[in-house]
Amino acid sequence: MPGKIFSDMVKPVWVTSLACILILVVGIGGVYGSKNSKPGDSLYIAKIISEKAQLAMTFDEKSKATLSVGFAANRAKEITQVLEEAKGAGAENNEKVEQLSQDFKNEIKQIKTRLTAIKTKSNQPKEDEPEVFGANLGKNDQRMEIAEPVKPEIKVENQVPVNVTSTAEKTGEAGKILEEAEKLFDEKNYNGTIDKLEEVNKVINQSSEDAAGQVKGVSEAASSTINAN
């Protein structure tokens, strides 16, 4: 009896776990299979939900901007797919193209907003680090002496000049390329639009890599100087 009771209790747990695993696998498979879907396909809604989920799980403005650029490129690609299949340009396909065009423009607005936020943040002066008070305590035969500690002077020698374009300039460059992509889109040059959007992402990513390289270079030079001293 105890064994039978235990078996009856465990069975629903296994069934529930198996069901959850199947739902998860099907969900992941649906998202993966929806990558090349277009409006009207059964998996297209899964594609859009996946894009929204990626944005919701991303908190860095540069990462959000690159995602939005990719989503705008998706809309342009989907328009080419719809037009390729249309051949006769039916009313239904015209509606799909119109909706995708509106979605593309909405993504462009989001990209511009995020580029502005990135540029504004890069132009803000960094707050000075709070000074920590310290004292050297010395004692002679008659009195206690208090003296402020002398900060060691750190000299960075043999530092190779790093020619790094500022984030603000890179963001401005990305904005100009984005305007070119918009112009090509209005001219219905969708493949050219996609190429320009890829350039935008390269510029945004390059600004992050350059900034990281500059900080690393200065840090390593300062570290080597301190070790030498």
C-alpha positions in Angstrom: 0.0 0.0 0.0 2.7 2.6 0.9 4.4 1.9 -2.4 1.2 2.2 -4.4 0.3 5.5 -2.7 3.8 6.9 -3.4 3.5 5.8 -7.0 0.1 7.5 -7.4 1.5 10.7 -5.9 4.6 10.8 -8.1 2.8 10.1 -11.3 1.1 13.5 -11.6 4.5 15.2 -10.9 6.1 13.3 -13.8 3.2 14.0 -16.1 3.3 17.7 -15.3 7.1 17.9 -15.7 6.9 16.1 -19.0 4.2 18.5 -20.2 6.3 21.5 -19.2 9.3 20.2 -21.0 7.3 19.5 -24.2 5.8 23.1 -24.1 9.3 24.6 -23.6 10.7 22.5 -26.5 7.8 23.4 -28.8 8.1 27.0 -27.8 11.8 27.2 -28.5 11.3 25.3 -31.8 8.5 27.7 -32.7 10.7 30.8 -32.1 13.6 29.3 -34.1 11.3 28.3 -36.9 9.7 31.8 -37.0 12.9 33.6 -37.9 12.2 33.5 -41.6 8.4 33.9 -41.3 6.5 36.8 -42.8 3.2 38.5 -42.3 0.4 36.0 -42.8 2.4 32.9 -41.7 1.3 31.1 -38.6 4.6 31.6 -36.8 4.9 35.3 -37.6 3.3 36.3 -34.3 5.9 34.2 -32.5 8.7 36.2 -34.3 7.3 39.5 -33.1 6.8 38.3 -29.5 10.4 37.0 -29.6 11.6 40.5 -30.7 9.7 42.2 -27.9 11.0 39.7 -25.3 14.6 40.4 -26.4 14.1 44.2 -25.9 12.4 43.6 -22.5 15.4 41.6 -21.4 18.0 44.1 -22.6 18.8 47.1 -20.4 21.8 48.7 -22.1 20.9 51.5 -24.6 23.5 50.5 -27.1 22.3 46.9 -27.1 18.7 48.0 -27.4 19.7 50.2 -30.4 21.4 47.4 -32.2 18.4 45.2 -31.6 16.0 47.8 -33.0 18.3 48.2 -36.1 18.1 44.4 -36.6 14.3 44.5 -36.2 14.0 47.4 -38.8 16.1 45.3 -41.2 13.7 42.4 -40.6 10.8 44.5 -41.7 12.6 45.5 -44.9 13.4 41.9 -45.6 9.8 40.9 -45.0 8.7 43.5 -47.5 11.0 42.0 -50.2 9.5 38.6 -49.4 5.9 39.8 -49.7 6.6 41.6 -52.9 8.4 38.6 -54.3 5.4 36.4 -53.7 2.9 39.0 -54.8 3.8 39.0 -58.5 0.3 40.4 -59.1 0.3 42.9 -56.2 -3.1 42.0 -54.8 -4.9 44.2 -52.3 -4.0 41.8 -49.4 -0.3 42.1 -50.2 -0.5 45.8 -50.5 -1.9 45.9 -47.0 0.9 43.8 -45.7 3.5 46.1 -47.3 1.8 49.1 -45.8 1.8 47.6 -42.3 5.4 46.6 -42.6 6.4 50.1 -43.8 4.7 51.6 -40.7 6.4 49.1 -38.5 9.7 49.9 -40.1 9.2 53.6 -39.4 8.3 52.9 -35.8 11.5 51.0 -35.4 13.5 53.9 -36.9 11.9 56.3 -34.4 13.0 54.0 -31.6 16.6 53.8 -32.9 16.7 57.6 -33.1 15.5 58.0 -29.6 18.1 55.5 -28.3 20.9 57.1 -30.3 20.0 60.5 -28.7 20.1 58.9 -25.3 23.5 57.4 -25.9 24.9 60.7 -27.2 23.4 62.7 -24.3 24.9 60.2 -21.8 28.3 60.3 -23.4 28.4 64.1 -23.2 27.6 64.2 -19.5 30.6 65.0 -17.4 31.6 62.3 -15.0 31.1 63.0 -11.4 34.2 63.5 -9.3 35.0 60.6 -7.0 34.5 61.5 -3.4 37.7 62.1 -1.6 38.5 59.8 1.3 40.0 61.5 4.3 43.1 59.9 5.8 45.8 60.8 8.2 49.3 59.6 9.1 49.6 59.4 12.8 53.1 59.9 14.2 54.1 60.2 17.8 57.2 61.7 19.3 58.3 62.0 22.9 56.1 65.0 23.7 53.1 65.2 21.4 50.9 63.4 18.8 51.5 64.6 15.2 48.9 64.4 12.5 49.9 64.8 8.9 47.9 64.4 5.7 49.1 61.5 3.6 51.0 62.3 0.5 49.4 60.9 -2.6 51.9 59.1 -4.8 52.2 60.7 -8.2 51.5 58.2 -10.9 53.1 58.9 -14.2 52.1 57.0 -17.3 55.2 56.7 -19.4 55.7 55.2 -22.8 51.9 55.3 -23.5 51.0 54.8 -27.1 48.6 57.5 -28.2 45.2 56.0 -28.8 43.2 57.6 -31.7 39.7 56.8 -30.5 36.7 58.6 -31.9 34.3 59.6 -29.1 31.1 57.9 -28.6 29.2 61.1 -29.4 30.9 61.3 -32.8 30.2 57.7 -33.5 26.6 58.1 -32.5 26.3 61.1 -34.9 27.8 59.0 -37.7 25.3 56.2 -37.0 22.5 58.8 -37.2 23.6 60.1 -40.6 23.8 56.5 -42.0 20.3 55.9 -40.5 19.0 58.9 -42.4 20.5 57.4 -45.6 18.7 54.1 -44.9 15.4 56.0 -44.5 15.9 57.7 -47.8 16.6 54.4 -49.6 13.5 52.9 -47.9 11.3 55.8 -49.2 12.8 55.1 -52.6 11.7 51.4 -52.2 15.4 50.3 -52.4 14.9 47.7 -49.6 18.2 45.8 -50.2 20.1 49.1 -50.0 18.2 49.9 -46.8 19.3 46.6 -45.3 22.9 47.3 -46.2 22.8 50.7 -44.6 21.2 49.3 -41.4 24.1 46.8 -41.2 26.5 49.8 -41.4 24.6 51.5 -38.5 25.1 48.5 -36.3 28.8 48.3 -37.2 29.3 51.9 -36.2 27.5 51.4 -32.9 29.4 48.3 -32.0 32.7 49.9 -33.0 32.1 52.8 -30.6 31.7 50.2 -27.8 34.9 48.3 -28.8 36.9 51.5 -29.1 35.9 52.8 -25.7 36.7 49.4 -24.1 40.1 49.3 -25.9 40.9 52.9 -24.8 40.1 52.1 -21.1 42.1 48.9 -21.3 45.1 50.6 -22.8 45.3 53.4 -20.2 44.7 50.9 -17.4 47.5 48.6 -18.6 49.9 51.5 -19.0 49.2 52.9 -15.6 49.5 49.4 -14.1 52.9 48.8 -15.7 54.2 52.1 -14.5 53.1 51.4 -10.9 54.8 48.0 -11.0 58.0 49.5 -12.3 58.1 52.0 -9.5 
